[in-house]
Amino acid sequence: MTNYFDITSALEKVVDKLSGWGESIILKTPNFILAILIFVAFWYVAKYTSHFIKKLLLKRVGQESIKAILARTAFIVIVVIGFFTALAILDLDKVLTSVLAGAGVVGLAIGLALQGTLHNTFSGFILSFLPNIQIGDWIISNSHEGKVVDINLRSVTIVEADNNAVVIPNSKIIDSPFKNFSGSSRSRIFVECGVGYESDLEFVKKITVDAIAEHFTQNGNEEIEFFYTQFGDSSINYVVRYWANVKNRKDILTAQSEGILAIKKAYNSNNINIPFPIRTLDFGKNKFRSETITLKNSEE
């Protein structure tokens, strides 16, 4: 009899438990359905937002990798918000608190382990929206000079004049100065030279400026500037500055070369001398000193 009553009591407890669960399920069914609907809605919102962001960035960002990661990040953020909203609807506050605490700990650990990588990643985001540097630009950064061929979340890749690629971490670009030759279609060119001391300096200045003006048109407020800089060892030196259409190092070298050719041709036509470096050796003085020393030795 005792065993019978024990089994009956256990069965009643099981039935009561199942009944309570059933009632809870029935009561929470509307919330459960609502949570599913909310999560699905957030999923579709995330999907369309991702596509919208990708299209929005088409004109602003040329790097496919950046567009993809931004779109995916937006998708994940919206889905996570929908997940937490669904848990709140189900009154799973303890689960929500545990998930948030766990996410915080995991996020902290990942952040500490990937400090350098995350720095480069955030730098990549910044570079993607900076108008100062774009794919195709010719830049100098971290002692390297070349054409930008790729900007991703980790690094900037440039191809130097010798056709070798250099990969520079994004953080190095952000934290260090860089020079972009392609930021403007016009740039000032510098050519240095010297003329003989016998030259008419006013005439030299006029001939030089006219030679440059014949080959390089100056726009707007631009002008050709000529300055004598020093009395050199064998020449009076000057620098001439003028504007030209340049967007990379090759354009600069071409403009300098054309300027030098124009100046040399003008000097040849007007008999203006560009002297070689001269060193004077006074052998007479050396000979006299040698003879004096020989005479003294003979007297002794």
C-alpha positions as CSV (number, residue, x, y, z in Angstrom):
1,M,0.0,0.0,0.0
2,T,2.8,2.3,0.9
3,N,4.4,1.9,-2.5
4,Y,1.1,2.5,-4.2
5,F,0.5,5.8,-2.4
6,D,4.1,6.9,-3.1
7,I,3.7,6.2,-6.9
8,T,0.3,8.0,-6.9
9,S,1.8,11.0,-5.1
10,A,4.7,11.2,-7.5
11,L,2.4,11.0,-10.5
12,E,0.2,13.7,-9.1
13,K,3.3,15.9,-8.7
14,V,4.4,15.2,-12.2
15,V,0.9,16.0,-13.5
16,D,0.8,19.2,-11.5
17,K,4.2,20.2,-12.9
18,L,3.2,19.5,-16.4
19,S,0.0,21.3,-15.9
20,G,1.8,24.4,-14.6
21,W,4.1,24.2,-17.6
22,G,1.2,23.9,-19.9
23,E,-0.5,27.0,-18.4
24,S,2.8,28.9,-18.6
25,I,3.2,28.0,-22.3
26,I,-0.4,29.0,-23.0
27,L,0.0,32.3,-21.1
28,K,3.3,33.0,-22.8
29,T,2.3,31.9,-26.3
30,P,1.3,35.4,-27.4
31,N,4.6,36.8,-26.1
32,F,6.5,34.0,-27.8
33,I,4.8,34.6,-31.1
34,L,5.3,38.4,-30.7
35,A,9.0,37.8,-29.9
36,I,9.4,35.7,-33.0
37,L,7.6,38.3,-35.2
38,I,9.8,41.1,-33.7
39,F,13.0,39.1,-34.3
40,V,12.0,38.3,-37.9
41,A,11.0,42.0,-38.5
42,F,14.5,43.1,-37.2
43,W,16.1,40.5,-39.5
44,Y,14.5,42.0,-42.6
45,V,15.1,45.6,-41.4
46,A,18.8,44.6,-41.0
47,K,18.9,43.0,-44.4
48,Y,17.4,46.0,-46.2
49,T,19.5,48.5,-44.2
50,S,22.6,46.6,-45.2
51,H,21.7,46.9,-48.9
52,F,20.9,50.6,-48.4
53,I,24.2,51.3,-46.7
54,K,26.1,49.5,-49.4
55,K,24.4,51.6,-52.1
56,L,24.8,54.8,-50.2
57,L,28.6,54.1,-49.9
58,L,29.0,53.5,-53.7
59,K,29.8,57.1,-54.4
60,R,31.8,57.8,-51.2
61,V,33.9,54.6,-50.8
62,G,35.7,52.9,-53.7
63,Q,37.0,50.0,-51.7
64,E,34.7,46.9,-51.9
65,S,36.1,45.4,-48.7
66,I,35.2,48.5,-46.7
67,K,31.6,48.6,-48.2
68,A,31.1,44.9,-47.4
69,I,32.3,45.2,-43.8
70,L,30.2,48.3,-43.1
71,A,27.1,46.7,-44.5
72,R,27.7,43.5,-42.5
73,T,28.4,45.4,-39.3
74,A,25.1,47.3,-39.7
75,F,23.3,44.0,-40.3
76,I,24.8,42.3,-37.2
77,V,24.1,45.3,-34.9
78,I,20.4,45.4,-35.9
79,V,20.0,41.7,-35.5
80,V,21.5,41.8,-32.1
81,I,19.1,44.6,-31.1
82,G,16.2,42.4,-32.3
83,F,17.5,39.4,-30.3
84,F,17.7,41.4,-27.1
85,T,14.2,42.9,-27.8
86,A,12.8,39.4,-28.2
87,L,14.3,38.2,-24.9
88,A,12.8,41.3,-23.1
89,I,9.4,40.5,-24.5
90,L,9.7,36.9,-23.2
91,D,10.6,38.3,-19.7
92,L,13.9,36.5,-19.8
93,D,15.6,39.2,-17.8
94,K,18.1,36.9,-16.1
95,V,19.1,35.4,-19.5
96,L,19.4,38.8,-21.0
97,T,21.6,40.0,-18.1
98,S,23.8,36.9,-18.4
99,V,24.2,37.3,-22.1
100,L,25.1,41.0,-21.7
101,A,27.6,40.2,-19.0
102,G,29.2,37.4,-21.1
103,A,29.3,39.6,-24.1
104,G,31.1,42.3,-22.1
105,V,33.7,39.9,-20.8
106,V,34.3,38.4,-24.2
107,G,34.4,41.8,-25.9
108,L,37.0,43.0,-23.3
109,A,39.2,39.9,-23.9
110,I,39.0,40.3,-27.6
111,G,39.7,44.0,-27.4
112,L,42.9,43.4,-25.3
113,A,44.1,40.6,-27.6
114,L,43.5,42.5,-30.8
115,Q,44.5,46.1,-29.9
116,G,46.8,46.5,-32.9
117,T,44.4,44.9,-35.3
118,L,41.4,47.0,-34.0
119,H,43.5,50.1,-34.3
120,N,44.2,49.3,-37.9
121,T,40.6,48.5,-38.5
122,F,39.3,51.8,-37.1
123,S,42.0,53.6,-39.0
124,G,40.8,51.8,-42.1
125,F,37.3,53.2,-41.5
126,I,38.7,56.7,-41.1
127,L,40.8,56.4,-44.2
128,S,37.8,55.2,-46.3
129,F,35.9,58.5,-45.7
130,L,38.9,60.9,-45.9
131,P,39.0,62.9,-49.1
132,N,42.7,63.3,-48.5
133,I,43.6,59.9,-49.8
134,Q,41.9,57.7,-52.4
135,I,42.8,54.8,-54.6
136,G,44.9,56.0,-57.5
137,D,46.5,58.9,-55.6
138,W,50.3,59.3,-55.5
139,I,51.5,59.7,-51.9
140,I,54.6,59.7,-49.7
141,S,54.2,58.1,-46.3
142,N,56.5,56.4,-43.8
143,S,59.5,56.9,-46.1
144,H,57.7,55.2,-49.0
145,E,56.4,56.9,-52.2
146,G,54.0,55.4,-54.7
147,K,50.5,55.0,-56.2
148,V,47.7,53.8,-53.9
149,V,46.2,50.6,-55.3
150,D,44.2,49.3,-52.3
151,I,42.8,50.5,-49.0
152,N,41.3,47.8,-46.8
153,L,40.6,47.4,-43.1
154,R,44.2,46.4,-42.3
155,S,46.5,48.3,-44.6
156,V,47.1,50.7,-47.5
157,T,49.0,49.2,-50.4
158,I,51.1,51.4,-52.7
159,V,53.1,50.5,-55.8
160,E,56.4,52.4,-55.9
161,A,58.1,53.7,-59.1
162,D,60.1,50.5,-59.3
163,N,56.8,48.6,-59.5
164,N,57.2,47.0,-56.1
165,A,54.3,47.0,-53.7
166,V,54.6,48.3,-50.2
167,V,52.0,47.5,-47.6
168,I,51.6,50.1,-44.8
169,P,49.4,49.5,-41.8
170,N,46.5,51.9,-41.6
171,S,47.5,53.1,-38.1
172,K,50.9,54.2,-39.6
173,I,49.1,56.3,-42.2
174,I,46.8,57.9,-39.6
175,D,49.4,58.5,-37.0
176,S,52.1,59.9,-39.4
177,P,52.1,62.8,-41.8
178,F,51.7,61.9,-45.5
179,K,52.0,63.9,-48.7
180,N,49.4,63.5,-51.5
181,F,50.6,64.7,-54.9
182,S,47.2,64.0,-56.4
183,G,45.2,66.2,-54.1
184,S,45.5,69.0,-56.6
185,S,45.9,69.1,-60.4
186,R,48.4,72.0,-60.2
187,S,51.7,72.1,-58.3
188,R,54.7,74.4,-58.1
189,I,57.9,73.2,-59.7
190,F,61.4,74.1,-58.4
191,V,64.5,74.3,-60.7
192,E,67.9,75.4,-59.3
193,C,70.8,76.6,-61.3
194,G,73.8,79.0,-61.4
195,V,75.3,81.5,-63.8
196,G,78.9,82.9,-64.1
197,Y,79.9,86.0,-62.1
198,E,80.5,87.9,-65.3
199,S,76.7,87.6,-66.2
200,D,74.2,90.5,-66.3
201,L,71.9,89.2,-63.6
202,E,68.9,91.3,-64.6
203,F,69.2,89.9,-68.2
204,V,69.6,86.4,-66.8
205,K,66.5,86.7,-64.8
206,K,64.5,88.0,-67.8
207,I,65.7,85.3,-70.2
208,T,65.0,82.6,-67.6
209,V,61.5,83.8,-66.8
210,D,60.7,84.2,-70.5
211,A,61.9,80.7,-71.3
212,I,59.7,79.1,-68.6
213,A,56.7,81.2,-69.6
214,E,57.0,80.0,-73.2
215,H,56.5,76.4,-72.1
216,F,54.3,76.6,-69.0
217,T,51.1,78.7,-68.9
218,Q,50.4,80.2,-65.5
219,N,46.7,80.4,-64.5
220,G,44.9,82.9,-62.3
221,N,47.0,84.1,-59.5
222,E,49.9,81.8,-60.5
223,E,53.2,83.4,-61.5
224,I,56.8,82.5,-62.3
225,E,59.1,83.4,-59.4
226,F,62.8,83.9,-59.7
227,F,65.2,84.4,-56.8
228,Y,68.9,84.6,-56.5
229,T,69.9,82.5,-53.5
230,Q,73.7,82.8,-52.9
231,F,77.2,83.6,-54.2
232,G,78.5,80.1,-54.9
233,D,82.0,78.9,-55.2
234,S,82.0,79.3,-59.0
235,S,78.5,80.7,-59.8
236,I,75.8,83.0,-58.6
237,N,73.0,80.5,-57.8
238,Y,69.2,81.0,-58.2
239,V,65.9,79.1,-58.0
240,V,63.0,79.5,-60.4
241,R,59.5,78.4,-59.4
242,Y,56.6,77.9,-61.7
243,W,53.3,76.1,-61.8
244,A,52.5,73.0,-64.0
245,N,49.9,70.2,-64.3
246,V,51.2,67.5,-62.1
247,K,49.6,64.7,-60.1
248,N,52.5,62.3,-59.4
249,R,56.3,62.1,-59.2
250,K,56.6,61.4,-63.0
251,D,54.7,64.6,-63.8
252,I,57.0,66.6,-61.5
253,L,60.2,65.1,-63.1
254,T,58.8,65.8,-66.6
255,A,58.0,69.4,-65.7
256,Q,61.5,69.9,-64.2
257,S,63.1,68.3,-67.3
258,E,61.2,70.5,-69.7
259,G,62.1,73.5,-67.6
260,I,65.8,72.7,-67.6
261,L,65.8,72.1,-71.4
262,A,64.0,75.4,-72.0
263,I,66.5,77.3,-69.8
264,K,69.6,75.7,-71.3
265,K,68.3,76.4,-74.9
266,A,67.7,80.1,-73.9
267,Y,71.2,80.4,-72.4
268,N,72.9,78.9,-75.4
269,S,71.1,81.4,-77.7
270,N,72.2,84.3,-75.5
271,N,75.7,83.2,-74.6
272,I,74.9,82.9,-70.9
273,N,77.5,80.8,-69.1
274,I,76.6,78.0,-66.6
275,P,80.1,77.5,-65.1
276,F,81.6,74.2,-64.0
277,P,82.7,74.1,-60.4
278,I,86.2,75.6,-60.3
279,R,89.1,74.9,-57.9
280,T,92.3,77.0,-58.2
281,L,95.6,75.5,-57.3
282,D,98.5,77.9,-56.7
283,F,101.6,75.9,-57.6
284,G,103.8,78.9,-57.4
285,K,103.3,79.3,-53.7
286,N,103.8,75.6,-53.1
287,K,107.1,75.7,-55.1
288,F,108.4,78.7,-53.2
289,R,107.6,77.0,-49.9
290,S,109.4,73.9,-51.1
291,E,112.5,75.8,-52.2
292,T,112.7,77.7,-48.9
293,I,112.6,74.5,-46.9
294,T,115.4,73.0,-49.1
295,L,117.6,76.1,-48.6
296,K,117.2,76.0,-44.9
297,N,118.2,72.3,-44.8
298,S,121.3,73.0,-46.9
299,E,122.4,75.8,-44.6
300,E,122.2,73.6,-41.6
